[in-house]
Amino acid sequence: MLRKRMCGRLSSELTDGNVTMRLASGINALWTPVRRFAIALACLGAGFAHAGDADANLGAALLAKYGVLQDQLRQNQFQRPLYMDSGETSGGVTGDIYALIDFPFATAGTALNGPARWCDILMLHLNTKYCRAATDRRGSVLQVNIGKKYDQPLAEAYRLDFAYRVAAATPDYLKVMLTADEGPLSTRDYRVTLEAVPVDDGRTFIHFTYSYAYGFAGRLAMQAYLATIGSGKVGFTVVGKHSDGQLLHIGGMRGLVERNTMRYYLAIDAFLGALSVPPQARLEASLRAWFAAIERYPRQLHELTQNEYLDMKRREYLRQQAEARTTTKPSPGG
């Protein structure tokens, strides 16, 4: 409280246009600027403390969520320690996954902190056709092309530029954010967020969020998709039972966002799992692990056979490497 009053007084003194900085003689002349510098340094330190406190509070909030979800993590439809939630408004959808993963925080935190690593993760998704980590005026950017579930020229895929930001990285808390202002068909405000904290037994608890908003054109396009080729697709949330007693899962926009949220989460898990094999074998290991994981939920996630998926992804990675060589090729005479 005392420091707050001192900071406020110093701020008032330094911004008051009627105050002139006249130095007295002797010790007072030296003490005044020294005293003010000390107070300013204390105020700066207070700012750092608040930033650290904010990270600590976010980590504590995620740990508290871990405590609340113990029952759901132990027993659920996913046959793994995972809890899913989703939401829909008139202009957007959000999917959330909370999960316990079998990797130490030191391993997971390091592996998930880097734009190129996130390209490796995103490329496992069957709809990601290309991803390149680059820099622009905003800092780190992921240049991502999203397309159909089969082979497709890059020119026919939609381009999204995700700004990459590490919002917090401490020994006990990580928060990574990917944001894109605009997407195809009037979609906008894409948000991909990962939070992670260490928990008991050398494991890590994560919170993954995937969300986006859409305008009128985007809503019409998605409704057309859901009324035709997407009409039989469902999400994971159980909303009732069919007349034969089978579970009734949510459809529509929430079903759509739940499927993609799960695909991205499984990509994170597959990417981390592949770190235990030699670098030259990691691509194949992560591809096979991701496909095996989605096939555990065929009602929601099955789209291709394993050979179709692997062949498509191998070609996409080769194309991506060729694009990278072209991009980094030196100019003539350079």
SULQUIKA-V123941 format. One record per pair of residues at least 24 apart in sequence whose C-alpha atoms are under 7 Angstrom apart, sorted by the first residue. I is the first residue (numbers start at 1). J is the second residue. D is the distance in whole Angstrom. If there is no record, write none. Layout:
i = (I | I)
j = (J | J)
d = (D | D)
//
This chain:
i = (6 | 7 | 7 | 7 | 55 | 59 | 59 | 86 | 86 | 87 | 88 | 91 | 91 | 91 | 92 | 92 | 92 | 93 | 93 | 93 | 93 | 93 | 94 | 94 | 94 | 94 | 95 | 95 | 95 | 95 | 95 | 95 | 96 | 96 | 96 | 97 | 97 | 97 | 98 | 98 | 98 | 99 | 99 | 99 | 100 | 100 | 100 | 101 | 101 | 101 | 102 | 102 | 103 | 103 | 103 | 104 | 104 | 104 | 104 | 105 | 105 | 105 | 105 | 108 | 109 | 115 | 115 | 121 | 121 | 121 | 124 | 124 | 124 | 125 | 125 | 125 | 129 | 130 | 130 | 140 | 150 | 151 | 158 | 172 | 172 | 173 | 185 | 185 | 186 | 186 | 186 | 186 | 187 | 187 | 187 | 187 | 187 | 188 | 188 | 188 | 189 | 208 | 210 | 226 | 233 | 234 | 235 | 235 | 259 | 259 | 266 | 266)
j = (39 | 39 | 40 | 43 | 168 | 173 | 197 | 254 | 258 | 254 | 254 | 213 | 214 | 215 | 212 | 213 | 214 | 211 | 212 | 213 | 254 | 257 | 210 | 211 | 212 | 257 | 209 | 210 | 211 | 257 | 258 | 261 | 208 | 209 | 210 | 207 | 208 | 209 | 206 | 207 | 208 | 205 | 206 | 207 | 204 | 205 | 206 | 203 | 204 | 205 | 203 | 204 | 202 | 203 | 204 | 198 | 202 | 203 | 204 | 197 | 198 | 203 | 204 | 272 | 174 | 142 | 164 | 267 | 268 | 271 | 267 | 287 | 290 | 263 | 264 | 267 | 316 | 316 | 320 | 164 | 312 | 312 | 184 | 197 | 198 | 197 | 217 | 218 | 214 | 215 | 217 | 218 | 212 | 213 | 214 | 215 | 218 | 212 | 213 | 214 | 213 | 265 | 261 | 252 | 300 | 300 | 259 | 300 | 300 | 301 | 290 | 293)
d = (7 | 7 | 7 | 6 | 7 | 6 | 6 | 6 | 7 | 7 | 6 | 6 | 6 | 7 | 6 | 4 | 6 | 6 | 6 | 7 | 7 | 7 | 6 | 4 | 7 | 7 | 6 | 5 | 6 | 6 | 6 | 6 | 6 | 5 | 7 | 6 | 5 | 7 | 6 | 5 | 6 | 6 | 5 | 7 | 6 | 5 | 6 | 6 | 5 | 6 | 5 | 7 | 7 | 5 | 6 | 7 | 5 | 5 | 6 | 7 | 5 | 6 | 5 | 7 | 6 | 7 | 7 | 6 | 6 | 6 | 6 | 6 | 7 | 6 | 7 | 7 | 6 | 7 | 6 | 5 | 7 | 6 | 6 | 6 | 6 | 5 | 6 | 5 | 6 | 5 | 6 | 5 | 7 | 6 | 4 | 6 | 6 | 6 | 5 | 6 | 6 | 7 | 6 | 6 | 6 | 6 | 6 | 6 | 7 | 7 | 6 | 7)
//
